[in-house]
């Protein structure tokens, strides 16, 4: 588990920013009919990406050429169902 993230959706524009954990991850882009497209940032690395959003999961795939070679991967945000605390 990398941490927690906040998701903000305004019309077709979506922003996702990590709020806790060891890795800094952010996404800015568009959401249309379940598909995501935009820029993904992981620590100091930025790349174009595409993905999908479901009620319980958001998934991105990316591939980019760097000076060290090709970087490719998948980032998944899983929604956790939180149970109310008993008092």
C-alpha positions in Angstrom: 0.0 0.0 0.0 1.5 3.3 -1.0 -0.9 5.6 0.9 -4.1 7.6 0.5 -5.3 9.9 -2.2 -7.9 12.6 -2.7 -10.0 12.7 -6.0 -11.6 15.8 -7.3 -14.0 15.8 -10.2 -15.4 19.0 -11.8 -17.3 18.3 -15.1 -14.8 16.3 -17.2 -11.7 17.5 -15.3 -10.3 15.2 -12.7 -7.4 15.7 -10.3 -6.0 13.0 -8.0 -3.3 13.8 -5.4 -1.7 11.5 -2.8 -2.3 12.7 0.7 -0.4 10.1 2.8 2.3 7.4 2.3 5.8 7.2 1.0 5.2 7.9 -2.7 4.1 11.2 -4.2 1.6 10.5 -6.9 -0.7 13.0 -8.8 -2.9 12.9 -11.9 -4.4 15.7 -13.9 -6.6 15.0 -16.9 -10.1 14.3 -18.2 -12.7 11.7 -17.4 -15.2 10.7 -20.1 -17.5 7.7 -20.0 -15.3 5.7 -17.6 -12.0 6.5 -19.4 -9.2 8.6 -18.0 -6.5 10.4 -20.0 -3.9 12.9 -18.9 -0.6 13.5 -17.0 0.6 11.2 -14.2 3.3 12.3 -11.8 5.2 9.9 -9.6 7.9 11.6 -7.4 9.8 13.7 -10.0 8.7 11.7 -13.0 5.9 12.9 -15.3 4.3 11.0 -18.2 1.2 10.8 -20.3 -1.2 8.0 -19.3 -4.5 6.4 -19.9 -6.8 4.5 -17.6 -10.2 3.6 -16.4 -12.4 4.4 -13.4 -14.8 2.1 -11.8 -16.8 2.7 -8.6 -14.2 0.7 -6.6 -11.0 1.2 -8.5 -9.0 3.6 -10.7 -6.3 2.2 -12.9 -3.6 4.0 -15.0 -1.1 2.6 -17.5 1.9 4.5 -18.8 5.0 4.1 -20.9 7.7 6.7 -21.4 11.2 6.9 -22.8 13.9 8.4 -20.5 17.6 8.8 -20.7 18.0 5.5 -18.9 15.6 3.5 -21.1 11.9 2.8 -21.2 9.7 3.2 -18.1 6.4 1.5 -18.1 3.9 0.5 -15.4 0.5 0.5 -13.9 -0.9 2.5 -10.9 -4.0 1.3 -9.2 -6.1 3.3 -6.6 -8.4 0.9 -4.7 -11.4 2.3 -2.9 -11.5 1.0 0.7 -14.9 0.6 2.3 -14.5 2.2 5.7 -16.7 0.9 8.5 -18.2 3.4 11.0 -16.5 3.5 14.3 -18.7 2.2 17.2 -18.9 4.5 20.2 
